[in-house]
Amino acid sequence: MAVETRQAPAAGAREEREEQEQLSLSTAAARNLATTTKSEPQMQAISSRWLLRKLPWVNVPGGAYRVNRRLSFTVGDGKVTFDKNGSKVRVVPEELAELPLLQGFDDRGALGALADKFVQKEYEPGQVIAQEGRKADHVFLIAHGKVEQVTAASYEGDAIVGRLSDGDSFGGMVLAGGDGKWPSTARAATAATILALPVSAYKTVADQYQALRSHVQKRNAAAQRRTNKAGEAEIEFLSSHEGEPTLPTTFADYELHPREYELSVAQTVLKVHTRVADLYNEPMNQTQQQLRLTIEALRERQEKELVNNPDFGLLHNTDFDQRIPTHSGPPTPDDLDDLLSMRRGTRYIFAHPRAIAAFGKECNKRGIYFGSVDVDGHHIPAWRGVPILPCGKIPISEHHTSSIIAMRTGEDNEGVIGLCQTGLPDEVEPGLNVRFMGIDEKAIISYLVSTYYSAAVLVPDAIGILENVEVRTRG
């Protein structure tokens, strides 16, 4: 008689069957009867936008803002651009119009002939380019490197009275002739590539181009007029006088062609399908969420334009004499002190977060603690009581250098202001409107989203820039 035997299931198979036996409703099934708690759509590109928040905004009903200033006779240096071919450097001829006595001169033939007369020279760190007290007989253009202008200090050693870097020039006034002497010694702080123009070479070109000579003479005559330290025509008056002297007559002249800032615009067309807007509006309104994210992106672009736009951006509209390079590369307390000393009433400092971190490291090396101030309920780092606000829209170059901006703000303070227009049709925020454009044959709703803005610098010293700020970590 055969006996049937059964083999007991393996332990692994028994455990697998037990795991498959469901004793209660699963969470996956339960979610079919539940409504999840949701967040609004999140956006990583939203930044603090301190520049938009702290810039005083002025309403511009006419769409343009005119900055009226006193007539100025300042003949200031500008940045010069160069062409580089291997180790050879040549100044772009048109860029010579940035020299003090050549501003406004546009004869390409004369400028080209002048550019050919520049001689390239290389200097080692510490090498003297021009000696104080000696005859000034060259125009120097700095193609690359840093140059210090030094003079004998009152007690001992040398005092640095100026720093020049790529694109700067000095000695431009020697084109007017005369027996002028160098007021300070120009010394290479780093290895430097310099283009030099002897006065004798300029005279050779000027003899060929009479228009060049005439232009320089007119510019020199304007530069000799009596002006105040800001370059404005001096207002004559008497003080501490006795008796009945004849009082001088005077008036304050204005610029004949003042700068006008027209409002710029950033726009996009937002599209939402009617089926989405009709059926999927609970618990959040789809159209409102789409508009919210679009407006955030527009505000980010607006702040970027206020910093970088070549027409009205702050980096491009700062006067050249309000720009200084760093002492050694990274931003130091000395650099920020120099930047603050260039204007009265500096209200804010704006810097890329990496530049702020680099400044903090330099303070740590010196055992200096820079304090903080309260700005709208936030503890913000500050230097000399001026808040240092982060602005990621300030670019960092491929060489790991950036800029730090210091500014005075407000119309009443002759500072920097933002420009916008309020009261726009279908306005949802000041200077920003959303206009319904209709529904097309594909049942898609279109909205035109626009924001209008610009910025104005009321007087040149309202804003200054610390340039060539090194933000990389040194080994």
C-alpha positions in Angstrom: 0.0 0.0 0.0 1.5 3.3 -1.1 1.6 6.0 1.5 1.2 9.6 0.2 3.7 11.9 1.8 3.6 15.7 1.7 6.7 17.8 1.9 6.5 20.8 4.2 6.9 24.2 2.3 10.2 25.8 2.5 10.7 28.6 5.1 11.3 31.3 2.4 8.1 30.4 0.5 6.0 30.5 3.7 7.3 34.0 4.5 6.6 35.2 1.0 2.9 34.0 1.2 2.5 35.7 4.6 3.8 39.0 3.2 1.2 38.8 0.4 -1.7 38.4 2.8 -3.1 41.9 3.3 -4.7 42.6 6.6 -5.8 46.2 6.1 -6.4 48.9 3.4 -3.2 50.0 1.7 -2.2 53.6 1.7 -2.1 53.6 -2.2 -5.8 52.6 -2.2 -6.7 55.0 0.6 -5.4 57.9 -1.4 -8.1 57.4 -3.9 -10.6 58.6 -1.3 -8.4 61.3 0.1 -7.2 64.8 -1.0 -3.5 65.4 -0.6 -2.2 68.6 1.0 -0.3 70.5 -1.7 2.1 73.4 -1.8 2.0 76.1 -4.3 4.3 75.6 -7.3 7.9 76.4 -6.1 10.5 78.3 -8.1 14.2 78.0 -7.5 15.1 81.1 -9.5 13.5 83.5 -7.0 16.1 85.6 -5.3 16.0 88.3 -2.5 16.0 91.1 -5.1 17.3 93.7 -2.7 18.1 96.1 -5.4 14.4 96.3 -6.5 13.3 96.6 -2.9 15.7 99.3 -1.7 15.8 101.5 -4.9 13.5 104.5 -4.5 10.9 104.3 -7.4 9.8 107.5 -9.1 6.6 107.6 -11.1 7.3 108.7 -14.7 3.9 109.5 -16.3 5.4 110.7 -19.6 7.5 107.5 -20.1 10.8 109.4 -19.9 12.8 111.1 -17.2 15.2 114.0 -17.8 18.1 114.6 -15.5 18.9 118.3 -15.5 22.4 119.2 -14.3 24.6 122.2 -14.1 26.9 122.6 -17.0 30.2 120.8 -16.3 33.6 121.4 -17.9 35.2 118.4 -16.4 37.5 116.7 -18.9 37.6 113.2 -17.4 39.5 110.1 -18.6 37.6 107.1 -20.0 38.3 103.5 -20.5 40.3 102.6 -23.6 39.8 99.3 -25.6 42.6 97.4 -27.2 43.1 94.8 -30.0 45.3 91.9 -29.1 47.1 89.8 -31.6 49.4 87.3 -29.8 51.8 89.3 -27.7 51.1 92.5 -29.8 48.6 95.0 -28.5 47.2 97.9 -30.4 44.7 100.6 -29.2 41.4 100.7 -31.1 41.6 104.1 -32.9 38.1 105.2 -32.1 38.8 104.5 -28.4 41.3 107.3 -28.4 38.3 109.7 -28.2 38.2 108.6 -24.5 41.4 110.6 -23.8 40.6 113.9 -22.0 41.5 116.3 -24.9 40.2 114.0 -27.7 36.7 113.5 -26.4 34.2 114.1 -29.2 36.8 113.9 -32.0 35.7 111.4 -34.7 38.1 111.8 -37.6 39.0 108.2 -38.1 41.9 109.0 -40.3 43.6 111.2 -37.7 42.8 108.7 -34.9 44.1 105.8 -36.9 47.4 107.7 -37.6 47.7 108.5 -33.9 47.0 104.9 -32.9 49.9 103.8 -35.1 52.3 106.0 -33.2 51.8 104.3 -29.8 54.7 102.1 -28.7 54.2 98.9 -26.7 56.3 98.6 -23.5 56.5 95.9 -20.8 57.1 96.8 -17.1 58.0 94.5 -14.2 56.4 95.0 -10.7 57.9 98.0 -9.0 59.4 99.5 -12.2 58.9 103.2 -12.6 56.9 104.4 -15.7 57.0 108.1 -15.1 59.0 110.0 -12.4 57.5 112.7 -10.3 58.9 116.2 -11.1 60.2 115.2 -14.5 58.9 116.7 -17.7 55.6 115.1 -18.8 56.1 114.2 -22.5 54.2 110.9 -23.0 50.6 109.7 -23.0 50.3 106.3 -21.4 47.6 103.7 -22.0 47.4 100.7 -19.7 46.6 97.6 -21.8 47.0 95.2 -18.9 48.1 95.3 -15.3 47.9 97.7 -12.4 49.7 101.0 -11.9 50.1 102.9 -8.7 50.4 106.7 -8.6 52.6 107.6 -5.6 54.1 110.7 -4.2 56.4 111.5 -1.2 54.4 111.3 2.1 54.4 114.2 4.5 56.6 112.4 7.1 58.3 109.4 5.6 57.9 106.8 2.8 55.5 107.1 -0.2 51.8 107.8 -0.3 49.6 106.1 -2.9 47.3 108.8 -4.4 45.8 106.7 -7.2 45.5 103.3 -8.8 45.0 102.5 -12.4 44.1 99.3 -14.2 43.2 97.8 -17.6 41.9 100.5 -20.0 42.9 103.5 -17.9 45.2 106.2 -19.2 47.3 109.0 -17.8 49.2 111.9 -19.2 46.5 112.8 -21.8 46.7 116.5 -20.9 50.3 116.7 -22.3 48.8 116.9 -25.8 48.0 120.6 -25.1 51.7 121.3 -25.0 53.6 123.4 -22.4 56.3 122.4 -19.9 54.1 120.4 -17.4 55.7 118.0 -15.0 54.5 114.7 -13.6 52.6 115.5 -10.4 53.3 111.9 -9.0 55.3 108.9 -9.8 53.6 106.1 -11.9 54.9 102.7 -10.8 53.9 99.3 -12.0 52.2 97.4 -9.2 52.0 94.2 -11.2 53.5 93.1 -14.5 52.1 95.6 -16.9 51.7 96.1 -20.7 51.7 99.9 -21.5 51.2 101.7 -24.8 53.2 105.0 -24.9 52.8 108.0 -27.2 55.6 110.6 -27.2 54.4 114.2 -27.6 56.7 114.5 -30.6 54.8 111.7 -32.4 51.5 113.5 -31.6 52.8 116.7 -33.1 53.8 114.9 -36.3 50.2 113.7 -36.7 48.7 117.0 -35.6 50.7 118.7 -38.4 49.1 116.5 -40.9 45.5 116.9 -39.5 44.7 120.5 -38.7 41.3 119.4 -37.3 43.0 117.3 -34.7 45.1 120.3 -33.5 42.0 122.6 -33.4 40.0 120.2 -31.5 42.7 119.7 -28.8 43.1 123.5 -28.5 39.3 124.0 -28.0 39.1 121.2 -25.4 42.1 122.6 -23.5 40.5 126.1 -23.4 37.4 124.6 -21.9 39.5 122.7 -19.3 41.2 125.9 -18.2 37.9 127.6 -17.2 37.5 128.1 -13.4 35.5 125.3 -12.0 34.7 123.8 -8.6 35.8 120.4 -7.5 32.9 118.8 -9.4 33.9 120.4 -12.7 31.0 122.9 -12.7 31.5 126.6 -13.6 32.5 128.5 -10.5 29.9 130.8 -9.0 31.6 134.0 -8.1 31.0 135.8 -4.8 32.8 137.9 -2.1 33.0 137.0 1.5 34.6 138.6 4.6 34.9 141.9 2.7 34.7 145.4 4.2 33.5 148.7 2.8 31.6 148.9 -0.4 33.4 146.8 -3.0 31.7 146.0 -6.3 30.1 142.6 -6.0 30.7 140.1 -8.8 27.9 139.0 -11.0 27.3 135.3 -11.7 24.8 132.7 -12.8 24.5 128.9 -12.7 24.5 127.5 -16.3 22.7 124.3 -17.2 23.6 121.5 -19.6 22.0 122.2 -23.0 21.4 118.6 -23.8 20.6 116.8 -20.6 20.3 113.0 -20.4 16.9 111.5 -20.8 16.0 108.0 -19.6 13.2 106.3 -21.4 11.3 103.4 -19.7 12.4 100.0 -20.9 10.1 97.0 -21.0 10.2 93.3 -20.3 7.3 91.3 -21.8 6.0 87.9 -22.4 2.8 86.2 -23.5 1.3 83.7 -21.1 -0.8 81.0 -22.6 -3.3 78.8 -20.6 -5.6 76.2 -22.2 -9.3 76.8 -21.4 -9.7 73.2 -20.3 -7.1 73.7 -17.7 -8.5 77.0 -16.5 -12.1 75.5 -16.4 -11.6 72.0 -14.9 -8.4 72.1 -12.8 -8.9 75.2 -10.6 -9.3 73.5 -7.2 -7.8 73.9 -4.7 -5.6 76.4 -6.6 -6.4 78.7 -9.4 -4.2 77.6 -12.3 -4.2 80.9 -14.1 -3.2 82.8 -10.9 -0.4 80.4 -10.2 0.9 80.7 -13.8 0.8 84.5 -13.5 2.5 84.5 -10.2 5.5 82.5 -11.5 5.6 84.5 -14.7 5.7 87.8 -12.7 8.5 86.4 -10.5 10.6 85.7 -13.6 9.9 89.1 -15.0 11.0 90.8 -11.8 14.2 88.8 -11.8 14.9 89.9 -15.4 14.1 93.5 -14.4 16.7 93.5 -11.6 19.3 91.9 -14.0 18.6 94.7 -16.6 19.0 97.4 -13.9 22.5 96.1 -13.2 23.7 95.0 -16.7 21.7 96.9 -19.4 24.3 98.8 -21.6 21.9 101.8 -21.9 20.8 102.4 -18.3 22.3 99.6 -16.2 24.3 100.7 -13.1 27.5 98.9 -14.1 27.6 100.8 -17.5 26.4 104.2 -16.3 28.9 104.8 -13.5 31.4 107.5 -14.4 35.0 106.3 -15.0 36.3 108.6 -12.2 34.0 106.8 -9.8 35.6 103.4 -10.5 38.6 102.1 -8.5 40.5 98.8 -8.6 41.2 96.7 -5.5 44.6 97.0 -3.8 45.6 93.4 -4.2 42.8 91.4 -5.7 40.3 90.3 -3.0 38.1 93.0 -1.5 39.7 94.3 1.7 38.6 96.7 4.4 40.9 99.3 2.8 39.2 98.9 -0.5 35.7 99.5 0.9 37.0 102.5 2.9 38.3 104.0 -0.4 34.9 103.2 -2.1 32.9 104.9 0.7 35.2 107.9 0.8 34.3 108.8 -2.8 30.8 110.1 -2.0 28.8 111.5 0.8 25.9 109.6 2.4 26.5 106.1 0.9 23.2 104.3 1.6 23.8 100.8 0.4 26.6 98.5 -0.9 25.6 95.8 -3.4 27.8 92.8 -4.1 27.6 89.2 -5.4 27.3 86.8 -2.4 30.7 85.3 -3.4 32.2 88.8 -3.2 30.6 89.3 0.3 32.1 86.0 1.4 35.5 87.0 0.0 35.3 90.3 2.0 34.5 88.3 5.1 37.6 86.1 4.6 39.8 89.2 4.3 38.3 90.6 7.5 38.9 87.3 9.2 42.6 87.3 8.2 43.0 90.7 9.8 41.1 89.8 12.9 38.4 92.3 12.0 34.7 91.7 12.7 32.3 93.7 10.5 29.0 94.3 12.1 25.4 94.1 11.0 22.4 96.3 10.7 18.7 95.7 10.7 17.2 96.1 7.2 13.4 95.4 7.1 13.8 92.9 9.9 16.8 91.2 8.5 20.3 91.2 10.0 22.5 92.3 7.1 26.3 92.5 7.2 27.5 96.1 7.2 30.7 98.0 6.9 31.0 101.4 8.6 27.3 101.2 9.2 26.5 100.8 5.5 24.5 97.5 4.8 26.1 95.1 2.3 23.2 93.7 0.4 23.6 90.6 -1.8 22.9 90.9 -5.5 23.4 87.8 -7.6 22.8 89.8 -10.8 26.3 91.4 -10.6 28.3 89.2 -12.9 31.4 87.1 -12.1 33.8 87.0 -15.0 35.6 83.9 -16.3 38.6 85.2 -14.4 36.7 85.0 -11.1 36.4 88.7 -10.7 33.4 90.8 -9.9 32.3 94.3 -8.9 31.0 95.9 -5.7 28.6 98.8 -6.1 28.2 101.6 -3.5 25.4 104.1 -4.0 23.5 107.0 -2.5 19.7 106.8 -3.3 16.8 109.2 -3.6 15.8 112.3 -5.6 16.1 114.6 -2.5 19.6 113.3 -2.0 20.8 113.6 -5.6 21.3 109.8 -5.7 20.2 106.8 -7.8 16.5 106.2 -8.4 14.4 103.6 -10.1 11.9 104.7 -12.8 8.5 103.2 -13.4 5.0 104.3 -14.4 2.0 103.5 -12.2 -1.7 103.5 -13.0 -1.2 101.4 -16.1 -4.3 99.7 -17.6 -4.9 96.3 -16.0 -2.1 96.9 -13.5 -1.5 94.1 -11.0 1.6 95.6 -9.4 3.2 99.0 -9.6 4.7 99.3 -13.1 3.4 95.8 -14.2 0.2 94.9 -15.9 -1.5 91.8 -17.3 -3.7 92.3 -20.4 -6.1 89.8 -21.8 -5.4 89.1 -25.4 -8.3 86.7 -26.3 -8.9 83.0 -27.0 -7.7 81.5 -30.2 -9.2 78.7 -32.3 -7.3 76.1 -30.3 -9.1 77.3 -27.1 -5.9 78.8 -25.6 -6.2 81.9 -23.5 -3.4 84.5 -24.0 -2.3 87.2 -21.5 0.3 89.9 -22.2 2.4 90.4 -19.1 4.6 93.6 -19.2 6.7 95.5 -16.7 8.2 99.0 -17.4 11.3 100.2 -15.7 14.6 102.1 -15.9 17.1 103.7 -13.5 18.7 107.1 -13.4 21.9 108.4 -11.8 21.2 112.0 -10.8 24.8 113.2 -10.3 28.0 111.2 -11.1 29.2 110.7 -7.5 25.9 109.1 -6.5 27.3 105.7 -7.4 30.8 104.2 -7.4 32.2 100.8 -8.3 35.1 98.7 -6.8 36.3 96.8 -9.9 38.3 93.7 -10.5 37.3 92.1 -7.2 38.8 88.7 -6.9 36.3 86.2 -5.5 38.1 82.9 -6.0 39.6 81.0 -3.0 43.4 81.3 -2.9 45.5 78.4 -2.0 
